[in-house]
Amino acid sequence: MIVIEDLATRPDLREPALGLGAVGGEFLQHDMAGLLAKSSHLAARWPEYFLVLLEDDVPVARAAAVPVGFPTAERPELPDHGWDAALIWAAEDLMSARETTTLIALEVMVAPGRRGGGLATKALQALKKRASETGMHKLVVPVRPAGKENEPELSFEDYVARRRQDGLPEDPWLRTHERLGARFVKVAPFAMTVTGTFAQWKAWTGVDLRDGLTTVPGGIAPVLASSAQDVGVYVEPNVWLEHLVDEASTC
C-alpha cells in the first residue's frame, strides 16, 4: 500500500527522499536557476509541497512543486524559459509576498527499479490533490519528455508530436500526463540552460566536446560548443502542460 506524506508533517523523510536521486545527467545540477532550488532547498522552503510516497514506510518516489502567482498582468502566459523561469517566479513571489494561485511541479522522481509501475501517476495525482487542498486554481508542469534522451539530435517539435495508434503521445511521460487530463499549452524552448568550459563538461559527462554540436549522456538536446571560446552551452526545451485541479478529489 502506498502512503503519501509531506515534509511539513514528516521532516524525518527529508534525507531518505532526497536519496532517491535526480532526473537527467549530472550536468543538470549546474543549471544556474536550479541552484536556487535544488531538491534540498525545495524541501526546506516549501515542505508542504514536497510529497513523499512511501511503501512500508520506505520512500519509493517524491514530487516537489512551488506556488506562484499566475496569471497576472505581468505574467499573462507561461514563460518560454520554462523550468528556470518557474524558479525565478517562485523566488520573486516569496520575496514580495505576492498571492499565489497556481502550483508548478518541478520534479517527480521514482526510485530506480520501481519505474513503470504507476508511482509517477500517483505522485502527479497527489500534487493535483495538494493544489486543490491549498486553494490553487491549477497545476502546471514544464515536462521533460523522458524518452527524448534516446534521440537527442531529433527536432524537439517532431518528437513531442509523435502519437501512438490510440492517439496518446509516444513519449511515456507525456502520455502519463495526458491520461490524467493534462492539456498542452506550449513548448518552452529555453526551459533549462547549462553553461560550462570544456573541462567542466568533461567532468560532468565524461565526454570531450567538439566544435559544433555534441550529444552527452542524460541530455535531450546536444551541447553547442566553441573551443576558441572554451565554452559549451546546453539549452533544454520542455513542454508546458496544464492540469485543472477541480477534479483532483476524484483522482
N, C-alpha and C positions, 0 to 999 in steps of 0.2 A: 504494500500500500504506500502511495506517495503522499507525504505530508508537506505542506508549504508553509514556511516561516519567513519572517523578515528580520533584518539585523537590529531593528529597533527593539524587538521583543526578545531576540536570541543573539545578543552580541557575541556569544561564545562560538557562533558558527562562522565568524568572520574569516579566520585563518584557514579552516578546512575548505570553505567555499572558494577562497582565493587560490587554494592549492589545486583546483581543477584545471588550471592552465589558462591559456589565452588563445584568441582567434587569430589565424593567419600567421605569417612569418614573424620572426623576432624583430625584424626591422620596423614593423608597425608600432612597436613600443617607443619609437623615436619620432613619431608624428608630433609636431610642436604643440598643437592644440591638445592632443591626447595627454601630454604631460600634465595638463591642468586637471585631468580627470582619469587617472589610472583607476583600475578597479578598486584599489585600496582607498583612494580619495573619495570615490563614489560611496563606498561602504561607510566612510566616516561622516560625510556631509548629508547624504540622503539615505539613511539606513532604512526608512520606511518604504523606499522604492528599490531596495536591494533585496531580492527574494531568493530564497534557497529552497530547493526541492530535496527532500530527504526520503531515504528508504532505510528503514531500521535505524533511524537517527544518523545516517551517514549521507553527507551531501552527494547527490548524483547530478545536479545541474544548478545553475544560477541564472538570474536575469536581473539586469540593472537598468534603471531609467532615471531621467531628470525632468522636473516640472518646469515649464516655460510659459510665458505669455505669448499666445498665438491663437488666431491672427490679431494684429494690432495695426494702427495706422502706419507705424514704422516697419511692420512686418506683414505685408499683405499676402505673401506667399512663402512657401518653404524655400530655403536657401539652396543655391547651386553648390555651395560648399558643404552641404550635407552634414556628415558626422562632425567635422571640425566646427562648423557654424553652430550646430546644436550645443556644443560645449560652451562656446562663447556666449550664446544667448542665455544659457543657464547661469553662467558666471555674472553676466550683466544684471539679470533679474535678481540674483541673490544680493548683489551689492546695492541695487536700487530699491529693493523690497517691492518690486512690481508684482501685481496679482498674477498668479499662474493659472492657466486654463487648459493646457494641453500637456500630455506626458509624451516624452520622446524616449523610446527604447534605444539604449546604446549598445547593449550586448546581451546575447543569450549563449551560454556556454554549457555544453553537456559533457560529462566525464568521458574520456576515451574508453571505448569498449561498450558504452551504453548508447551510442548514437544510432539513429534509425529505429528506435523503439518507442517513439512518441513523446519523449520527455520534452523536446523543444516545443511541441504543440501545447503541452501542459504549462510550460513556462510562459508562453505567449498568452494563454487563457488567463493565467494568474495576473499578468500585467494588466490585461484588459479589466479584470475584476478590481484590481487595486486602483486603476484610474477612475473607475466608476465610484468606488468607495470614497475617494478623496475629492470628488466633485469635478473631475476633469471631463471635458466635453469629448475628447478623442485621444487616441493613442496613435502616434505617427512613428515610422521606423525608417531610418536610412539603411536599407537592406543591402548587405554584401552577398551577392549570389555565390553560394558555396562552390558550385561546380565550375565556376569560371577559372579557378586555379588550374584546371586541366587544359584550358585553352587561352592562355594569357595574351596571345597575339591576335585573337579573333576580335573583331569590332564588338564593343560592348552592346551597342544597339541591336546588332544582329543576334547576339547571344540571348539577350533578355526577351527578344521577340519570338524565340522558339517555343512552339507549343506541341504537346502530345496529341494523339488522335482523340483523346477525350476532352481536348480543349484547354487543359490545365498547362501551366508552364513546365517546360522540360527541366528547368533547374529545381532541385528538390526543396531548397529553402524558400524560393519564391512560391513554389507550389503549396508549401505548408501555410504560408500567409494567406494565399488566395482561398484555400479551403476554409479558413477561419473568417472569411468575408472581407479581407482587405481589398482596397481598390488602388489601382495605380494612379499616382499623382504626376510624377515627372522623374526624369533622370537627374541625378545630382552629379554633374561631370567632374567636379573637383572635391569629392567628399573627404578625401584624406590626402595629405601631401607630406612626403618624407624626403628630406634633402641631406646628402652626406658626401664626403670625399670618397675617392676610390678605395682608400684604406678602410674607411668605415663600412662601406658596402661589403668589402671582403670579409670583415669581422662579423657583420650581421648575417651574411648569407653563404659565405664560403665561395662566392662567385667573383671572378675578376671581370669588372665592367670593361666594355669596349666602346669606342666612339659610336654614337647612334643608340640603337635600342638593344637592350639585353634583358632576357627573362631571368627571374630569380625565384627560388623556391618560396611558396606561400604568397606569391603575387598574382593578382588577377589582371595585371597590365604590365608591360615592360618598363624598365627604368631607362630614361633618356639621359645619356651621359656625354660629357666632353672631357677628354684627357687634357686638353690645353688649359681648361679652367679647373681641372681636378674636382669635378662635381657630377653627381648623379642625382636626378630628380625623379621620384616616383609619384604619379598622380593617379589616385584610385577613384573611379566612378562608383556610385551606388544608385539604388532605386528608392525613391520616396514612396512608401505605401501608407495608407491611412486606414485605421480600424476605428469604426464608431464604437463607443463603449456603452450605449444604452441597452445593448443586448448582452452585456458581459455577464449578468447574473444567470443567464441561461446557458453559458458556455460549459 
